[in-house]
C-alpha cells in the first residue's frame, strides 16, 4: 500500500511538470594574470578578480525528448573558432546539434582576452600570448563540460516568462559636427525590456532564472585591472544571494550601441547590477506566463558582404600613424599574400521556440538595438527574447541606418575585429530575411 502510494505520487509530480530542466555551472575565472579585453589602452595583464566569472548552462527537455541547451558566459565574446569546436563536441558527446545549443557572451569589458576575438587590440609577447592560447583551450573544455553537467541534472521542471524594465542603458551614438562619436544620445533608441525566464521544480522551488538586458557591460572602464562580469556579474550574484540554491544566468541582448549611464566606477557597476537584480526578483514574484509545449530550433548562416576594399588601400595605410590601423592593414595584407582576403562572413542566426509561448532569437555579433526593435515590431514584442552576442562575436552588426550614419559601430570597430571594413548596405536585409526564415521554421508567425 505504502509503495503504491509513492509510485502514484511520483507519477503525479512528473505529470505536473511541463519539461525537464537541468543546470550546470563552472567557474571560468582565468587562473593566471591575463590580458583583459574590450579596451585598447590597457598595458598589462589582470590583477586578480572582483568576483568569479562563470559559464552556466540551462538544459531543457520537452515531453518528446527534444533538448535545447542555453549557455551564458561572463566573457567579452566567443568567436566561432571556439564555439564551433564546442558545438561539434557537444554534438558528438551528447547528440545535440548546434540548432539546439546557444552560446551567449555577456560582453564584459573586465574579462580575459579571448583568442580570435578583437585580437587587433593588442600585440602580445610570446608568454602573454601563450596565456591567452591556454585559456582558450581550457575554456573550450569547460564549455563542453558545463553542457554535460546541465544534461546530467535534468529533472522535472516548469518554465514561466515575464518582462521587466531597466533604464540605466543609454544610446551611446552621439551626433557631433564631426560625425557620430561614442558619447551619450538620450533621445536615441534603447530597449528597456528585461526578459525573465523562470525555471522551477514541481514543488515551486526556484532552480534557475535566465534574464537579459540590451546594454554593454562597460560600467568599468579601461583603468580597471580586476576581472569581473561588470553589472551583469553583480546582478547574477545579487539574484543568487536573494534566492539561495538557484542559478541566475545573464543573457546579453542587442546592446551594441548602448552603454550603462552613468559609468566608470565600481560603485556604479554594483548599483546597476543591484537595480537589474531587484527588477528580476520583482518580475519573478509577479504572475508569469506559463511556458509549455514542444521545443523547436533552427540555425542558419547567411553570407554577409563588405564594402569594397583593395590591397592598394591597405598598403597605403601602412604609412599612417594609428597603430591599430597599421596592425590591421598588415593583417589584411597577410591574407592577400596567402591568396585568401576576406570577402564574406558567414553570420549565424538562430531561433528556439517553446511551444506557442516563447521564442528565443539568438543573433551573432554585437547587434545594435535597431534589430531588436524591428524584430519585436515584426513578430510582436511579447513572449520573445532577442539576444545578440550569440554563437559568434565577429564584429558589430549595424542596421542600415547606423551603417549610413557611420561611426564606431558601423566602421571603426571593424579594425579591432580584424575584418576588412564596413559591411555593405545589404547587411540588414540579409539578416532580417534570415530571421524570418528561422522564425518560420520554428513556427513563430510574423505579425506584420
Ligand atoms: Zn562592444
Boltz pocket constraint, residues with backbone or C-beta under 6 A from the ligand:
constraints:
  - pocket:
      binder: B
      contacts: [[A, 107], [A, 216], [A, 256], [A, 366]]
      max_distance: 6.0
